[in-house]
C-alpha cells in the first residue's frame, strides 16, 4: 500500500515491515486507516531505532530481575519497596490485554494505559504518601529500562498521584509586601545579634524563589559571575 506498508485483507488492518540493525520486524499498526497507518509506521520505526535489538524480546520479569540486581546495595527497607511494587506488577493480569501475567509480556508491549490500570490496584489500600513512593519506583524502573535501550520511552514518566492527603492543607504563600515587612522586622530586631545576616538570607531566599534545602546545597562554583547566574540543585 506504501513504503514498507501492507494491508491484511481479511481484517483490513495495516502492518509494517521495518528493518532496524539488519533485522526486519513485522509491526501491527492497529488501524485500518491508511493515513493513520503511515503515521504509525513512522512512529514505530523511530521507536525501534531507539531500542537495542538484542533486548527487544526481553520480558518484564527478566528486566525486573536485572533492575533489582542494581539495587542490592540500597537500604533493606528500600529494597523491599522496590520488590513489592515490581513483583506486584509482574503478577498483575491485565483484562484488556493478552491473557496471563504481565511478567510474561515483552517489556516493549507494556504501555501507559496498562500501567494506569495497574496502578489503582497497587495503591488501593495505601495512603497517599506510600502511593507516591510506589509511583516513583515504577518511574525509576522504566527509566532504567529506557536508558538501557530496552524500551524507547518511559510509559510511567507522566503518571501522577491525584489524591490529596486528608487533613493536609497547603499553606498560602505570603504576599510580597508581607515578605518585606517580615524581613524588615527581623533586620530591626534590637535584641538579635544575627538580625542583619538572617534578614539578608531571607531576602536571598525570597528573591531567588528557593527553600532552605536548595540554599544549603549551593557551592561557590554554582555562581556564574560572568553570566550573572546561579545554578541550583533540586532537593
C-alpha positions in Angstrom: 0.0 0.0 0.0 3.0 2.3 0.6 6.7 2.0 1.5 7.1 -0.9 3.9 3.3 -0.8 4.5 1.0 -3.8 3.9 -2.7 -4.5 4.4 -4.1 -7.8 5.7 -7.2 -8.1 3.6 -9.4 -10.3 5.9 -9.3 -7.8 8.7 -8.4 -4.6 6.8 -5.6 -4.0 9.4 -2.3 -2.5 8.3 1.1 -3.7 9.3 4.6 -2.5 8.6 7.9 -4.3 7.8 10.6 -2.2 9.5 14.3 -3.0 9.1 16.5 -1.9 12.0 20.0 -3.1 12.8 20.0 -5.5 9.9 16.8 -7.2 11.3 13.4 -7.0 9.8 10.4 -6.5 12.2 6.7 -7.0 11.5 4.7 -4.4 13.4 0.9 -4.5 13.7 -0.2 -0.8 13.3 -3.6 -1.4 14.9 -5.5 0.6 12.3 -7.4 0.1 9.1 -7.0 3.8 8.0 -4.2 4.4 5.5 -3.2 7.9 6.7 -3.1 6.7 10.3 -1.1 3.6 9.3 1.5 5.8 7.6 1.9 7.9 10.8 2.1 4.8 13.0 4.6 3.2 10.7 6.9 6.3 11.1 6.4 6.3 14.9 7.2 2.6 15.2 10.3 3.0 13.1 11.5 5.8 15.3 10.8 3.8 18.5 12.6 0.7 17.1 15.7 2.7 16.3 16.0 3.7 20.0 15.9 0.1 21.1 18.8 -2.4 21.3 17.5 -5.1 19.0 19.3 -7.8 21.1 16.9 -7.0 24.0 13.7 -6.3 22.1 12.2 -9.7 23.2 13.1 -9.2 26.9 10.1 -9.8 29.2 9.0 -7.7 32.1 10.1 -10.4 34.6 13.6 -10.6 33.0 14.0 -6.8 33.2 12.8 -6.7 36.8 15.4 -9.2 37.8 18.1 -7.2 36.1 16.9 -4.0 37.6 16.7 -5.3 41.2 20.3 -6.6 41.0 21.4 -2.9 40.6 19.6 -2.1 43.9 21.3 -4.6 46.2 23.3 -2.0 48.0 20.3 0.1 49.0 18.8 0.0 52.5 16.9 -3.1 53.2 13.6 -1.2 53.6 14.1 0.5 50.2 14.9 -2.9 48.5 11.6 -4.3 49.9 9.6 -1.4 48.5 11.1 -2.0 45.0 10.5 -5.7 45.2 6.9 -5.2 46.5 5.9 -2.9 43.6 7.7 -4.7 40.8 6.6 -8.2 41.9 3.0 -7.0 42.0 3.5 -5.6 38.5 4.8 -8.9 37.2 1.8 -10.8 38.8 -0.8 -8.4 37.5 -3.2 -9.8 34.9 -4.5 -7.1 32.6 -8.0 -7.9 31.4 -7.6 -5.5 28.5 -4.6 -7.2 27.1 -3.3 -10.7 26.3 -4.1 -13.4 28.9 -1.6 -14.2 31.6 0.7 -12.2 33.9 2.4 -9.0 32.8 5.7 -10.6 33.8 5.5 -12.9 30.8 4.8 -10.0 28.4 7.5 -8.3 26.4 8.6 -5.0 28.1 8.0 -3.2 24.8 4.3 -4.2 24.9 3.6 -2.5 28.3 2.3 1.0 27.7 1.0 3.8 29.8 -2.6 2.6 29.6 -1.6 -0.7 31.0 0.1 1.0 34.0 -2.8 3.3 34.5 -5.0 0.2 35.0 -2.4 -1.5 37.3 -1.6 1.5 39.5 -5.0 1.9 41.2 -4.9 -1.8 42.1 -1.4 -1.4 43.5 -2.3 1.5 45.8 -5.9 0.6 46.6 -5.1 0.1 50.4 -2.3 2.6 50.8 -2.0 6.2 51.9 -1.1 9.0 49.5 2.5 9.1 50.7 3.1 5.4 50.2 1.3 5.6 46.8 3.7 8.4 45.7 6.6 6.2 46.7 5.3 3.3 44.7 4.8 5.5 41.7 8.4 6.7 41.9 9.5 3.0 41.9 7.6 2.5 38.6 9.1 5.6 37.1 12.6 4.6 38.1 12.2 1.1 36.8 11.0 2.1 33.3 13.5 5.0 33.1 16.3 2.5 33.8 15.0 0.3 31.0 14.9 3.3 28.7 18.5 4.2 29.5 19.5 0.6 28.8 17.7 0.9 25.4 15.3 -2.0 26.2 12.4 0.3 25.5 12.1 3.6 23.6 10.2 5.7 26.1 9.2 5.6 29.8 5.5 4.8 29.9 5.3 5.9 33.6 7.0 9.2 33.1 3.9 11.5 33.1 1.8 9.5 35.6 0.7 11.3 38.8 -0.9 10.5 42.1 -4.0 12.7 42.1 -5.3 12.0 45.6 -4.7 14.6 48.3 -3.7 13.6 51.9 -6.6 14.0 54.2 -6.2 16.8 56.7 -3.3 18.2 54.8 -3.8 21.8 53.6 -1.5 23.9 51.5 -0.2 26.9 53.3 -0.9 30.1 51.4 2.2 32.0 50.2 2.7 35.4 51.7 2.3 38.5 49.5 5.4 40.3 48.5 4.6 43.2 50.9 4.2 40.8 53.8 7.6 39.3 53.0 9.2 42.7 53.0 7.6 43.5 56.4 8.8 40.2 57.9 12.4 40.8 56.7 12.4 44.4 57.9 11.1 43.3 61.3 13.9 40.7 61.6 16.5 43.2 60.5 15.5 45.8 63.1 15.1 43.4 66.0 17.1 45.1 68.7 17.9 42.0 70.8 19.1 39.9 67.9 22.8 39.7 67.2 22.2 38.0 63.8 19.3 40.1 62.6 21.2 41.6 59.7 22.5 38.2 58.5 19.1 36.5 58.9 17.4 39.3 57.0 19.9 39.1 54.2 19.5 35.3 54.0 15.7 35.6 53.9 16.0 38.3 51.2 18.0 35.9 49.1 15.5 33.0 49.6 12.6 35.2 48.6 14.4 36.8 45.7 15.6 33.5 44.3 12.3 31.7 45.0 14.1 28.8 46.7 13.9 27.0 50.1 16.5 26.1 52.7 17.4 22.8 51.0 18.4 24.4 47.7 20.3 27.2 49.5 22.2 24.7 51.8 23.3 22.7 48.7 24.8 25.8 47.0 28.6 25.8 46.3 30.8 28.7 45.3 31.2 27.2 41.8 27.4 27.3 41.3 27.6 31.1 41.0 28.4 32.2 37.4 29.6 35.8 37.9 30.2 36.4 34.2 26.6 35.4 33.2 25.1 36.7 36.4 23.5 33.2 37.0 23.2 30.8 39.9 22.7 27.1 39.3 20.5 25.4 41.9 20.2 21.7 42.7 16.8 20.3 43.2 16.3 18.7 46.7 
